[in-house]
Amino acid sequence: MLYLKIVLCAFGVFTALYVLFYNVIRRFGFAVNRLFAAIALATAFMNLAILYQLLYPQSPNLLTAARVYFALVSIINQLFFHYTQIFPRWEKRSPGWFIFLSALPGTALVPFIFLWDGIMAGVVPDGIVRYEFGAYFHVYLAVFAFNILGTFFTNQYKTRALENDSFRIQLFYRSIGDHIAALVIVLSFAVMPYFLNMQEFHAVGIPLASIMLLIINNYAISDDRLIDFKRFYSRAAYWAVVFLGLALPAMLVLNYGAGGAPGGQKVPMAGLTIVLFVYFFIAYRYAAPRLAALFNRRYLGFERNVTEFFQGITMLSDLKDQSGFWDNFFNSTIDALGPRFGIGTASLYMYRENDRAYRFNYGFGEGIDIRSIDESHDLANCLKQFPGLLERSMLFTDFNLGEYRDRLLPFYGEHRIRVALPFFNHERNLIAILLLGELASGRPYPADLVSALDLYRIHFEVTLANSIYLDQIKAEQISEHDRMLVGNVKKKIIPRKMKQIDGIRISSFYLNNSEFGGDYFDSEVIRPDRLGIFIADTADAGVDSVVLGLELFTVLHTQPSTYESPERLLNIMNWVIASSRFSDHYTPAFYAIYTSTSRTLSYSNAAMRPLIFYDAARESFADLDTKGIPVGIDKNFTYESRTISVMPGSIGILHSDGLESALGASGTPYTIGRVKDIIRLNQGDTPAMLVRKIYDDFRDFTKGGLLTTDVSLIVFRCD
């Protein structure tokens, strides 16, 4: 039992430190995250105090360790009550005077724990320092109970009073975690010791409860959008059943073999191994798939609907040359939203130049009754300024929408709107708005449905962009292999100047070996403190490479604020490319996001050259890479990302394979080592100066040699 207590405490420390650094590094700008980081820090020290008592039971500092432990429990209890009062951020906050008064008892109690024997006193039986509860320990318990009850009633009140469905669901499932943790504490501190005479579980309850509280609550505040808790708990239940259904019978078989048969003879190890092999084979082959299907029934059904829905879109895309294509596209896809996803109402509004307004075009259901939406309407202005799906809950959770919140909430409520879906053309003009009402079930929009609708929007924009440029080729009756046309289109998607933000400078160069070259790179401002950097190589696929580049361009520049992590962008890009009419083509790609406020760099790779990163502090180079296949091969592939801290002066280099495949006059290839030497010798230069020196060195080396393909290079420096 001692080892179990030690392991739980150690895991509690590890969990607390993880939550602490997660909230400090990734989202420390929010008050809720700063407060939760403080809770995690206090929890780490609390578990350390328990660990000290377990490892050194004879220590003369045992009383001090116990007082530190009880003081930290009180502080955590108080901080958690405060956390409950300020979360969620936008609605029904507790007034400041109430927060102040409610914090006084728990705060004032802390010095009394250390200075007054009435709460906790030390005793010295047999020369060993121990501790016992003082005559006024019930005051400590009263304050503890007050904060617990305050937390409970605050959660219940907010669950019923909040207007935002997303927050209500978050609070509901978070309260489940709180109740589970409270149950663990009651079992370990009351039921087991007093009713079952199991005193050894005293030091188990607090660490285990703290782990549950930290994990569940950190998960709840880790994203601004609605979190699919049901899937989380479904997976947890699945693994619990798998363990109970598979592991326990196997343990019984092992115990039977070790203990022997009823006659007293042990089962031979070889026979036992065969029995276990047959058992796990049957379980894995027949039982596990059926069990997984049972737990994932809802999600498998939803994914099937999503797949069939987008297959229908792809089939419509192939009919674009027919008359009335766009009307057919919208009408057919909108009609499919109801039966596929249970959306009760939908209304499409198309922009009319003569009216300078968005007029009703098509829809179904009853509930949304809007004749037209003026181009100067708050909804249209909001969608233009933040081009992307606008779900009602986002008005509460997205700080960027603060100026529109009070004006759009009544509009959403009056017309029973849940989602506004904008559609832009290739020139980034808002050409249509699709308004979706409540679900037929009356429930809020889940996260997976919101993501599917966002994919629908992106798919339309990609289809429209492809249609325009392919129609251009057809209208001008230019051959697919006409180099001039392809080159002109490429000039439109290759940036003349890289976008940048405060805290990072970036520069690039591009050498076009042929009009059929497939390199594409760009940067995009995601938020004022976040910059996305992208590079891809479409593998010299002729006109298809241009269309592929257009698809990459469209996805990259469509609502960049939704791509909060590099793997999300690559996942969406992979799905779009693999589902398009050019699904027989693929492209390696690399995407990185630099956050200036936290000085972190997140990156994800889809079989592109790794990011060469020069660490200014260590004066060394490293290849930053993740495992991933080229974009467009398998639409179900899931990419991964990693995050590193960046020191001022650090330099990153991204390049296409054309840099290293170029040959000099002697027939030897250009190497990345030459680039590293230039960086190392000129590390104080700006990216523009470094790019110029690398370009000059490259041109001198390849003079009289051969360029086998396009050459792209990006250099950025973090200040």
C-alpha positions in Angstrom: 0.0 0.0 0.0 2.9 2.3 0.7 4.2 2.0 -2.8 0.7 2.8 -4.2 0.6 6.0 -2.1 4.1 7.0 -3.3 3.2 6.3 -6.9 -0.1 8.3 -6.7 1.7 11.3 -5.0 4.5 11.2 -7.6 1.9 11.0 -10.5 0.0 13.9 -8.8 3.2 16.0 -8.8 3.8 15.2 -12.5 0.2 15.9 -13.5 0.3 19.2 -11.6 3.5 20.3 -13.3 2.2 19.4 -16.7 -1.0 21.4 -16.2 1.1 24.3 -14.8 3.4 24.5 -17.8 0.5 24.0 -20.2 -1.4 27.0 -18.9 1.7 29.1 -18.5 3.2 28.4 -21.9 0.1 28.1 -24.1 -2.7 30.3 -22.6 -1.3 32.4 -19.8 -2.9 35.5 -21.3 -6.3 34.5 -19.9 -7.2 35.1 -16.3 -8.8 31.6 -16.0 -5.6 30.0 -17.1 -3.4 32.0 -14.8 -5.6 31.1 -11.9 -5.6 27.4 -12.9 -1.8 27.5 -13.2 -1.7 28.8 -9.6 -4.0 25.9 -8.6 -1.7 23.4 -10.3 1.4 24.9 -8.6 -0.2 24.6 -5.2 -1.3 21.0 -6.0 2.3 20.1 -6.9 3.6 21.3 -3.5 0.7 19.6 -1.7 1.6 16.2 -3.2 5.2 16.8 -2.4 4.3 17.5 1.3 2.3 14.1 1.4 5.3 12.4 -0.3 7.6 13.8 2.3 5.5 12.4 5.1 5.4 9.0 3.4 9.1 8.8 2.8 10.2 10.2 6.2 7.7 9.2 8.8 10.3 9.6 11.6 11.4 13.1 10.6 11.5 15.9 13.2 9.9 18.1 10.5 6.8 16.0 10.2 4.7 18.6 11.9 5.9 21.3 9.6 5.2 19.1 6.6 1.7 18.3 7.8 1.0 22.0 8.4 2.2 22.8 4.9 -0.1 20.1 3.5 -3.2 21.3 5.3 -2.4 24.9 4.4 -2.1 24.1 0.8 -5.3 22.0 0.8 -7.0 25.1 2.2 -5.4 27.4 -0.5 -6.4 25.0 -3.3 -9.9 24.7 -2.0 -10.1 28.5 -1.9 -8.6 29.0 -5.3 -10.9 26.4 -6.8 -13.9 28.3 -5.4 -12.6 31.5 -7.0 -12.0 29.7 -10.3 -15.6 28.5 -10.3 -16.8 32.1 -9.8 -14.8 33.6 -12.8 -15.3 30.7 -15.2 -16.8 31.1 -17.9 -15.2 34.3 -18.9 -18.1 36.1 -20.6 -21.3 35.4 -18.8 -22.7 35.6 -15.3 -19.5 36.4 -13.5 -19.8 36.8 -9.7 -19.5 40.4 -8.6 -16.1 41.6 -7.3 -17.3 42.2 -3.8 -18.6 38.7 -3.5 -15.4 37.2 -4.7 -13.4 39.3 -2.2 -15.6 38.4 0.8 -15.7 34.7 -0.1 -11.9 34.6 -0.2 -11.4 36.0 3.3 -12.1 32.9 5.4 -9.8 30.6 3.5 -7.1 33.2 3.2 -7.2 34.2 6.9 -7.1 30.5 7.9 -3.7 29.8 6.5 -1.5 31.7 9.0 -3.5 30.2 11.9 -2.6 26.7 10.7 1.1 27.6 11.2 0.9 29.8 14.2 -1.9 28.4 16.3 -2.1 25.0 18.0 -5.9 25.3 18.0 -5.9 24.0 14.4 -3.0 21.6 14.5 -0.7 20.8 17.4 2.5 18.8 17.7 3.0 16.0 20.2 6.1 14.1 21.2 5.3 10.5 22.2 8.4 8.3 22.7 10.6 11.1 21.5 9.1 11.2 18.0 7.4 14.3 16.7 3.8 13.7 15.7 0.8 15.9 15.1 -2.8 15.9 16.2 -5.9 18.0 15.4 -6.5 20.9 17.7 -9.6 21.8 19.6 -10.7 24.2 16.8 -10.0 22.0 13.9 -13.7 22.1 13.1 -13.2 25.7 12.0 -10.9 24.4 9.3 -13.5 21.9 8.3 -16.2 24.5 8.3 -14.3 26.8 5.9 -13.4 23.8 3.7 -17.1 22.8 3.6 -18.1 26.4 2.9 -15.9 26.5 -0.2 -17.0 23.1 -1.4 -20.7 24.0 -1.1 -20.0 27.3 -2.7 -18.4 25.7 -5.6 -21.2 23.2 -6.0 -24.0 25.8 -5.9 -22.1 28.2 -8.1 -21.8 25.5 -10.7 -25.5 24.6 -10.4 -26.6 28.2 -10.7 -24.4 28.9 -13.8 -25.5 25.7 -15.4 -29.1 26.9 -15.4 -28.5 30.6 -15.8 -26.0 30.7 -18.7 -27.3 31.6 -22.1 -24.4 29.9 -23.9 -25.1 26.2 -24.4 -21.4 25.4 -24.9 -20.6 26.7 -21.4 -23.5 24.9 -19.9 -22.3 21.6 -21.2 -18.7 22.4 -20.1 -20.0 23.1 -16.6 -22.1 20.0 -16.5 -19.3 17.6 -17.4 -16.9 19.5 -15.2 -19.2 19.1 -12.3 -19.2 15.4 -13.0 -15.4 15.5 -12.4 -15.9 17.5 -9.3 -18.4 15.0 -7.9 -16.1 12.0 -8.7 -13.2 13.7 -6.9 -15.5 14.5 -3.9 -16.7 10.9 -3.9 -13.1 9.7 -3.8 -12.3 11.9 -0.8 -15.4 10.8 1.1 -14.6 7.2 0.5 -11.0 7.5 1.5 -11.5 9.8 4.5 -14.8 8.6 5.9 -16.3 5.4 4.5 -13.2 3.3 4.4 -11.6 4.3 7.8 -14.8 4.5 9.9 -17.0 1.8 8.3 -14.6 -0.6 6.7 -11.7 -0.1 9.2 -9.3 0.5 6.3 -7.1 3.3 7.6 -4.4 2.9 5.0 -6.4 4.7 2.3 -6.0 8.1 4.1 -3.1 9.2 1.9 -4.7 7.9 -1.3 -7.8 10.1 -1.5 -6.3 13.6 -1.8 -3.7 12.8 -4.5 -6.2 10.8 -6.5 -8.8 13.5 -6.3 -6.3 16.2 -7.2 -5.3 14.2 -10.3 -8.9 13.9 -11.4 -9.7 17.6 -10.8 -6.6 18.8 -12.7 -7.0 16.6 -15.7 -10.8 17.2 -16.2 -10.7 20.9 -15.5 -7.7 21.6 -17.6 -9.4 19.7 -20.4 -12.4 21.8 -20.0 -10.6 25.2 -20.3 -8.0 24.0 -22.9 -10.1 25.2 -25.9 -12.5 28.0 -26.5 -14.9 25.9 -28.5 -17.2 23.3 -27.2 -15.3 20.2 -26.2 -16.8 16.8 -27.0 -16.8 15.3 -23.5 -19.1 12.5 -24.5 -16.4 11.0 -26.8 -13.8 11.5 -24.0 -15.9 9.6 -21.5 -17.0 7.0 -24.1 -13.3 6.2 -24.8 -12.6 6.0 -21.0 -15.5 3.6 -20.5 -14.4 1.6 -23.4 -10.9 1.0 -22.0 -12.3 0.3 -18.6 -14.5 -2.4 -20.1 -11.6 -3.7 -22.2 -9.4 -4.0 -19.0 -12.1 -5.7 -17.0 -13.2 -7.9 -19.8 -9.8 -9.0 -21.1 -7.2 -8.4 -18.4 -9.0 -9.8 -15.4 -9.8 -13.2 -17.1 -6.2 -13.4 -18.2 -5.1 -12.7 -14.6 -7.4 -15.5 -13.3 -5.9 -17.9 -15.8 -2.4 -17.0 -14.7 -3.3 -17.4 -11.1 -4.9 -20.7 -11.9 -1.8 -21.9 -13.6 0.5 -20.7 -10.8 -1.6 -22.0 -8.0 -2.2 -25.3 -9.7 -5.2 -27.4 -10.7 -7.7 -28.7 -8.1 -5.6 -31.8 -7.8 -2.6 -29.7 -6.7 -0.6 -30.0 -9.9 0.5 -26.8 -11.6 -0.4 -26.2 -15.2 2.7 -26.3 -17.5 3.9 -22.9 -18.7 3.8 -24.0 -22.3 0.1 -25.0 -22.0 -0.7 -21.8 -20.2 1.0 -19.7 -22.9 -1.1 -21.5 -25.6 -4.3 -20.9 -23.7 -3.6 -17.2 -23.3 -2.6 -16.8 -26.9 -5.8 -18.4 -28.1 -7.8 -16.3 -25.6 -6.3 -13.0 -26.7 -6.5 -13.9 -30.4 -10.3 -14.7 -30.2 -10.8 -11.5 -28.1 -8.9 -9.3 -30.5 -10.3 -10.9 -33.6 -14.0 -11.1 -32.7 -14.8 -9.4 -29.3 -12.8 -6.2 -29.6 -14.2 -4.9 -33.0 -17.8 -5.5 -31.7 -17.1 -3.8 -28.4 -15.5 -0.8 -30.2 -18.4 -0.6 -32.6 -20.8 -0.5 -29.6 -19.0 2.4 -27.9 -18.4 4.2 -31.1 -21.8 3.7 -32.7 -22.8 7.4 -32.6 -19.5 8.6 -34.0 -19.2 5.9 -36.6 -22.7 6.9 -37.8 -21.8 10.5 -37.9 -18.5 9.9 -39.8 -20.4 7.8 -42.3 -22.9 10.7 -42.8 -19.9 13.1 -43.3 -18.3 10.8 -45.8 -21.4 10.3 -47.8 -22.2 14.1 -47.7 -18.8 15.0 -49.1 -18.9 12.2 -51.7 -22.1 13.9 -52.9 -20.3 17.3 -53.1 -17.4 15.7 -55.1 -19.9 14.2 -57.6 -21.5 17.6 -58.0 -18.2 19.1 -58.6 -17.7 16.9 -61.6 -20.9 18.3 -63.2 -19.7 21.9 -63.1 -19.8 22.4 -66.9 -23.6 21.9 -66.9 -25.9 24.8 -66.8 -27.2 26.0 -63.5 -24.3 24.3 -61.7 -24.0 26.6 -58.7 -27.7 26.7 -58.0 -27.7 22.9 -58.2 -24.6 22.8 -56.0 -26.2 24.9 -53.2 -29.6 23.4 -53.4 -28.5 19.8 -53.3 -25.9 20.2 -50.6 -28.2 22.3 -48.4 -31.0 19.8 -48.8 -28.6 17.1 -47.5 -27.9 19.0 -44.3 -31.2 18.2 -42.7 -31.4 14.4 -43.0 -27.6 13.9 -42.7 -27.0 16.0 -39.6 -30.4 16.7 -38.1 -30.4 20.5 -38.9 -33.9 21.8 -38.6 -33.8 25.0 -40.7 -31.4 26.4 -43.3 -31.6 29.7 -45.4 -29.2 30.7 -48.1 -28.7 34.4 -49.0 -26.9 35.3 -52.3 -25.4 38.7 -52.9 -27.2 40.9 -55.4 -25.1 43.7 -56.8 -28.1 45.8 -57.8 -29.6 45.6 -54.3 -26.3 45.8 -52.5 -27.8 43.1 -50.2 -27.9 39.4 -49.6 -31.3 38.1 -50.8 -33.0 34.9 -49.8 -32.2 32.2 -52.4 -33.0 28.8 -51.1 -33.7 27.0 -47.8 -35.9 24.6 -45.8 -37.7 24.4 -42.5 -39.5 27.1 -40.5 -37.9 29.4 -38.0 -35.5 31.7 -39.9 -37.6 34.5 -41.6 -35.2 37.1 -43.1 -36.1 38.7 -46.4 -32.6 40.2 -47.0 -29.4 41.0 -45.2 -27.9 44.4 -46.1 -24.2 44.4 -47.1 -23.6 46.9 -44.2 -25.4 44.6 -41.6 -23.4 43.7 -38.5 -23.4 40.0 -39.5 -22.0 40.7 -43.0 -19.3 43.0 -41.5 -18.4 40.5 -38.9 -18.1 37.7 -41.5 -15.9 39.9 -43.7 -13.6 40.9 -40.9 -13.4 37.3 -39.4 -14.0 35.2 -42.5 -15.1 31.8 -41.2 -17.9 29.9 -39.6 -19.6 31.8 -36.9 -21.3 29.6 -34.4 -23.4 31.2 -31.6 -21.2 30.0 -28.9 -18.2 31.8 -30.5 -19.8 35.1 -29.7 -19.2 34.3 -26.1 -15.8 32.6 -26.3 -13.8 34.5 -29.0 -12.3 37.7 -27.8 -12.0 39.0 -31.3 -15.7 39.1 -31.7 -16.3 41.3 -28.7 -17.3 44.4 -30.6 -20.1 42.4 -32.4 -21.3 40.3 -29.4 -24.0 42.6 -28.1 -25.3 43.5 -31.6 -25.4 39.9 -33.0 -26.7 38.0 -30.0 -30.2 39.6 -30.3 -30.2 39.0 -34.0 -29.3 35.3 -33.5 -31.9 35.0 -30.7 -34.7 36.7 -32.7 -34.3 34.4 -35.7 -33.3 31.3 -33.8 -29.9 31.1 -35.6 -27.2 28.8 -34.4 -24.6 29.0 -37.2 -23.7 31.5 -39.9 -21.7 30.0 -42.7 -20.0 32.5 -45.1 -18.9 31.7 -48.7 -16.2 33.7 -50.4 -15.0 33.7 -54.0 -11.4 33.6 -55.1 -11.1 37.4 -54.7 -12.2 37.1 -51.0 -15.5 38.7 -51.6 -18.5 37.5 -49.5 -20.9 36.1 -52.1 -23.3 34.1 -49.9 -24.4 33.5 -46.3 -26.0 30.3 -45.1 -27.9 30.6 -41.9 -28.6 27.4 -39.9 -31.1 27.0 -37.2 -31.4 24.7 -34.2 -30.9 21.0 -34.5 -34.0 18.9 -34.6 -33.0 17.3 -31.3 -32.9 20.7 -29.7 -29.3 20.1 -28.5 -26.3 22.5 -29.1 -24.1 22.0 -32.2 -21.4 19.5 -31.2 -17.8 20.1 -32.1 -17.6 17.4 -34.8 -20.6 18.9 -36.6 -19.1 22.4 -36.5 -15.9 21.0 -38.0 -17.8 19.2 -40.8 -19.7 22.5 -41.7 -16.4 24.3 -41.8 -15.0 21.7 -44.2 -18.1 22.2 -46.3 -17.4 25.9 -46.5 -13.7 25.3 -47.4 -14.7 22.6 -50.0 -17.0 25.1 -51.7 -14.3 27.8 -51.9 -11.7 25.3 -53.3 -14.3 24.1 -55.9 -15.1 27.7 -56.9 -11.4 28.6 -57.2 -10.7 25.6 -59.3 -13.7 26.2 -61.5 -12.7 29.8 -62.2 -9.1 29.1 -63.2 -9.9 25.9 -65.1 -12.6 27.9 -67.0 -9.9 30.5 -67.8 -7.8 27.9 -69.4 -10.7 26.5 -71.3 -12.0 29.9 -72.4 -8.7 31.0 -73.8 -8.3 27.6 -75.6 -4.8 27.3 -74.3 -3.1 23.9 -74.2 -2.6 22.3 -70.8 1.1 22.5 -71.5 1.1 26.2 -72.3 4.0 27.5 -70.1 2.9 31.1 -70.2 -0.5 30.6 -68.7 0.8 28.3 -66.0 3.5 30.8 -65.1 1.0 33.7 -64.9 -1.2 31.7 -62.5 1.8 30.8 -60.4 2.7 34.5 -60.0 -0.6 35.0 -58.3 -0.1 32.5 -55.6 3.6 32.9 -54.9 3.9 35.8 -52.4 6.1 38.8 -53.4 6.6 39.6 -49.8 6.2 37.4 -46.7 3.8 38.6 -44.1 5.2 39.0 -40.6 4.3 40.1 -37.0 6.2 41.8 -34.2 8.7 39.4 -32.7 9.6 37.6 -35.9 11.2 38.7 -39.2 11.0 36.6 -42.3 12.3 36.6 -45.9 12.4 34.2 -48.9 13.5 33.7 -52.4 12.1 31.6 -55.3 13.8 30.4 -58.4 11.4 29.1 -61.1 13.1 26.4 -63.0 10.1 25.9 -65.3 6.6 27.1 -65.6 5.6 23.6 -64.5 7.5 23.8 -61.2 5.5 22.8 -58.2 6.8 24.9 -55.2 4.4 26.9 -53.2 5.1 28.8 -49.9 3.5 31.6 -48.0 3.0 33.1 -44.5 -0.3 34.1 -42.9 -1.1 36.2 -39.8 -3.3 34.0 -37.6 -3.6 36.5 -34.8 -1.6 39.6 -33.8 0.8 37.4 -31.9 0.8 34.3 -34.1 2.3 33.8 -37.6 1.9 30.7 -39.8 4.6 29.7 -42.2 3.9 27.2 -44.9 5.9 25.5 -47.7 5.0 22.7 -50.1 6.2 21.0 -53.3 3.5 19.8 -55.8 6.0 17.6 -57.7 6.0 19.3 -61.1 2.5 18.1 -62.0 1.9 20.5 -64.9 -1.4 22.4 -64.9 -2.5 20.1 -62.1 0.3 21.5 -60.0 -1.2 25.0 -60.4 -4.6 23.8 -59.4 -3.1 21.9 -56.5 -1.3 25.1 -55.5 -4.6 27.0 -55.7 -6.2 24.4 -53.4 -3.3 24.8 -50.9 -3.6 28.6 -51.2 -7.4 28.6 -50.5 -7.2 26.3 -47.5 -4.2 28.3 -46.0 -5.9 31.7 -46.3 -9.4 30.6 -45.3 -10.1 31.6 -41.7 -6.5 31.1 -40.5 -7.6 31.8 -36.9 -9.2 28.4 -36.8 -5.9 26.7 -37.3 -4.7 26.8 -33.7 -2.2 24.0 -34.3 -0.1 23.0 -37.4 -1.6 19.5 -37.5 -5.1 20.9 -37.8 -4.2 22.8 -41.0 -2.4 19.7 -42.5 -5.4 17.5 -41.6 -7.9 19.8 -43.3 -5.6 20.3 -46.3 -5.0 16.6 -46.6 -8.8 15.9 -46.5 -9.5 18.6 -49.1 -6.8 17.5 -51.5 -7.6 13.8 -51.2 -11.3 14.5 -51.7 -10.9 16.7 -54.8 -10.9 15.8 -58.4 -7.1 15.9 -58.3 -6.9 13.2 -55.7 -4.4 11.3 -57.8 -1.9 14.0 -57.0 -0.2 14.6 -53.6 2.3 17.1 -52.2 4.8 17.1 -49.3 4.2 20.1 -47.0 5.4 21.7 -43.8 3.6 24.1 -41.6 4.8 26.0 -38.5 3.2 28.5 -36.1 5.3 31.0 -34.1 3.7 32.6 -31.1 5.5 35.8 -30.1 3.9 36.2 -26.6 5.0 32.8 -25.4 8.1 32.5 -27.7 7.1 29.0 -28.9 7.3 27.4 -32.2 4.8 24.6 -33.2 5.4 22.6 -36.3 4.0 19.6 -38.3 5.6 17.9 -41.3 4.0 16.0 -44.2 7.1 14.4 -45.7 8.7 17.7 -46.5 12.3 18.6 -45.8 12.6 19.2 -42.0 12.9 22.7 -40.5 16.6 23.6 -39.9 16.6 25.4 -36.6 19.6 27.4 -35.3 19.5 27.7 -31.5 21.1 31.0 -30.7 21.6 30.0 -27.0 23.4 26.8 -27.8 24.9 27.9 -31.1 23.9 24.6 -32.7 21.6 23.4 -35.5 18.8 20.9 -35.2 16.4 19.3 -37.6 12.8 19.8 -36.5 10.6 17.0 -37.9 7.5 15.0 -37.3 6.3 11.8 -39.0 3.7 12.3 -41.8 2.9 11.2 -45.3 2.4 13.7 -48.2 -0.8 15.6 -48.2 -3.5 14.0 -50.4 -2.6 10.3 -50.2 -4.9 9.2 -47.4 -7.7 11.6 -46.3 -8.0 9.7 -43.0 -4.4 10.1 -42.0 -3.9 12.2 -38.8 -0.8 14.4 -38.5 1.0 15.2 -35.4 2.7 18.4 -34.1 5.4 19.4 -31.6 6.2 22.6 -29.8 9.5 24.0 -28.7 10.5 27.1 -26.8 12.5 29.7 -28.8 15.3 31.9 -27.6 15.8 35.4 -29.0 18.1 35.4 -32.0 17.2 31.8 -33.1 16.9 31.3 -36.9 14.8 28.9 -38.9 15.3 27.7 -42.5 12.7 26.0 -44.7 13.5 24.9 -48.2 12.3 22.7 -51.0 14.3 19.7 -52.4 15.4 21.9 -55.4 18.0 23.5 -53.2 19.9 20.3 -52.6 19.3 18.8 -56.1 20.8 21.7 -57.9 24.2 20.8 -59.6 27.3 22.9 -59.9 29.6 23.2 -62.9 31.5 20.1 -61.7 28.3 18.0 -61.4 28.4 18.1 -57.5 25.1 19.0 -55.8 24.6 22.0 -53.6 24.4 21.1 -49.9 22.5 22.4 -47.0 25.9 22.6 -45.1 26.7 25.7 -47.1 23.5 27.3 -45.9 24.4 26.4 -42.3 27.9 27.9 -42.7 26.4 31.2 -43.9 24.0 31.3 -41.0 26.7 30.5 -38.5 29.0 33.2 -39.8 26.3 35.8 -40.1 23.9 35.0 -37.3 23.5 38.7 -36.4 22.1 39.6 -39.9 18.5 40.1 -40.7 16.6 37.4 -42.6 16.7 39.6 -45.8 20.5 39.9 -45.6 20.8 36.2 -44.9 18.6 35.3 -47.9 20.6 37.6 -50.1 23.9 35.9 -49.1 22.4 32.4 -49.5 21.0 33.4 -52.9 24.3 34.8 -54.1 26.2 31.7 -52.9 23.7 29.4 -54.6 23.8 31.3 -57.9 27.6 31.3 -57.9 27.7 27.6 -57.2 25.2 26.6 -59.9 26.7 28.9 -62.6 27.3 26.7 -65.5 25.5 23.9 -63.7 21.9 22.6 -63.7 18.6 23.4 -61.8 16.6 20.2 -61.8 13.4 21.8 -60.3 12.1 24.9 -58.5 14.1 26.2 -55.6 12.3 27.8 -52.6 13.9 29.0 -49.4 12.4 30.7 -46.3 14.5 32.2 -43.5 13.0 33.6 -40.3 14.5 35.1 -37.2 12.8 35.3 -33.8 13.6 38.5 -31.9 
